[in-house]
Amino acid sequence: MNKTITTNTRVRLILEGSENARNESGVCVCVFWSQEINELGYNINDITASTMLDLIMQKKLTSGETIRRTKRKIQEEIVDLRGSNYKHRIEVLEPHIREKYRKTAREKHEEEIQRRMLNL
C-alpha cells in the first residue's frame, strides 16, 4: 500500500488546519516543507540551511510554486478554505483598483485617434 500523500491532499489538510496558511502562501509552503523534511527522516529543528538547499536542488522537496498553485486552485474551488484576507481583497481592494485604472470607452477611443494621428 502506497502511504505517500498527494500534494493536493497535503495542501488541503494544511489549509483546513491553519488560518495563517490560508492567508499566506509562504506559511503554507513552510508547513508543507517541514512535513516533507520530517518524512525524509530529518529533524526539522536540526536541519542546516545547506542540507535544506541540497534537498531543494535535488528536487526531494516539492516546488514552492507547485504548492502555491495548488493552494490557489483549492481556494478557488472550496470557498471555506479561503483566508480572511480574501473578502477584504474582493470587496474593498479590487473595486478600488478597477475604478482607478479603468478607462471609459470614450477615453480609449480618443487615445486611439491621437495614436493614429501621430503615426500619419
C-alpha positions, 0 to 999 in steps of 0.5 A: 500500500502506497502511504505517500500523500498527494500534494493536493491532499497535503495542501488541503489538510494544511489549509483546513488546519491553519488560518495563517496558511490560508492567508499566506502562501509562504506559511503554507509552503513552510508547513508543507516543507517541514512535513516533507523534511520530517518524512525524509527522516530529518529533524526539522529543528536540526536541519542546516540551511545547506542540507535544506538547499541540497534537498531543494536542488535535488528536487526531494522537496516539492516546488514552492510554486507547485504548492502555491498553485495548488493552494490557489486552485483549492481556494478557488474551488472550496470557498471555506478554505479561503483566508480572511484576507480574501473578502477584504481583497474582493470587496474593498481592494479590487473595486478600488483598483478597477475604478482607478485604472479603468478607462471609459470607452470614450477615453480609449477611443480618443487615445486611439485617434491621437495614436493614429494621428501621430503615426500619419 
